[in-house]
Amino acid sequence: MPSDLVIVYHRQPYEEVVKDGKTVFRENKSPNGIVPTLKSFFGHVEKGSWIAWKEAEDPANPEFERTIEISDANGNYSVSRLPLTAKQVSSFYHVTSKEAFWPILHSFKEKYNYDPVDWPTFREVNWAFAEAAAAEANPDAVVWIHDYNLWLVPGYLRQLRPDVRISFYHHTPFPAPDIFNVLPWRKEIVQSLLACDVVGFHIPRYSSNFVQVARSLFDVDVAKREKVAGELVSDGTALVERSVPTEIEFEGRRILVSACPVGVDVDFISERANSRDTAKKVEIIRKELGDAKLLLSVSRTDYTKGGIEQLLSFERLLERRPDLREKVRLMHVSVSANRKMAAYGQIQGEIEQIAGRINGRFGSLEWQPVALISTAVPFKHLIAYYRAADVAWITPLADGMNLVAKEFVAARTDEDGVLVLSEFAGAAVEMAAAVVTNPFSHKSMDSAIDQAIAMDRNEKRKRMQALRTTIRKYDLRAWAEEQRRLFDAVDHAGNEHATGRTLSAA
Ligand code: GDG
């Protein structure tokens, strides 16, 4: 049965585990995060599909189970798994996406690695995703594609299925033409994105950059420009835009360009944070800390997350402020998603080296200034750490959004704790009530952490109340509703495949 909604996301939407020699599919352990939200969209359609890849030793093996039918709380949907060899995965994902695209998206030109890219393989894998989506989609279905590793899918899909509505969401930043146009495949990528009906980003700066890139490469007209909502134009942060193009025209087609930040499930996190289990865990953490303040930093190990710069700032803090020795601890959670990749192995090594040096320079038998955690902390414990922390120190050099900052605020139903947030995280646009800092400046990093440590209870409460108001307004549900509204709005954009069917009313 064909689907009304096809989600194209490179990972499968469940955990596949072998139990007693049999493969079973389990709900993802953490109900938090983007995958459960995407699955919840299937509750709005009669039939949904998800397209992902799965590693296969021999993609031609007839025993490879290509499609799995799932029936769960979200509804009925199938998962099409594209069999990719380890070599294809490494080429399309680890090399082209992570070594060439990722640094450019985050404006790290110097990390961009062109040499190992095998463009024909990238095309081939994207074509396979497009074919699979085309095979699943009903006439006028919505095909919703996620992230840069699938950039060529919209163009191929439009050739295969001119009738479907195509929406593409970027979870990363999108840079200005001076940076993006470093990619030699820029025209092919942008032409593919211009085959969409909706191109989505977290914040107006990224959609604005995308439109500038498109206009640098093609005859693209801006059909509509809108003012950005007042609460998103607070003065002083680096990523603020005051107006943004929201519709463009290319070769007679209208494309909606959307800026809508992904949020977190505030109710779920608040409930967990208020639970008795969390209170018990917080008590244990606080007891261990004694009268020391806890600074908490959580991220994937990645040069974009600014782990090294933050550790160096902590080292300067201990140098500058002998009064804080034994009075402050940094819990630096840096979990590597891709240990195999050279760039991530190197950064993990540097983080370990700096943390070791700080502990060697300042620590004693009773006090280790840095607790470096390199393995994932279970989410319920993470909530307890959010709750126990005096300061959440979130200072990426570039970050599409940064959900850790929002999770921290969601957990602080007690309206306590301070968020120090980099102005280069997309989240800073909404979260101006944080102590906003520039991670490229020692002075700014140092004064932000001083300010956070010294902040009185009253100011903490006021800032946290403001932060909680915005993360509730821009929560995960608001994001999901806006995405559905956009799928429907495509019908009004005047493109050929408009039929008036809606997803938001279901
Ligand atoms: C990409 C973009 C954008 C982290 N450590 C642990 C753990 N986490 C969880 C956090 C949070 C998630 O991982 C990280 O989300 P972020 O948004 O911070 O960052 P990316 O993974 O880089 O995600 C980003 C996002 O997509 C959404 O569009 O915001 O900018 O780069 O949920 O809680 N979870 C657990 N243990 C850990 O140790 N359980």
Residues whose N, C-alpha, C, O or C-beta is under 5 A from the ligand:
A	BS01	GDG	H171 V262 S299 V335 T375 A376 V377 P378 F379 D399 G400 M401 N402 L403 V404
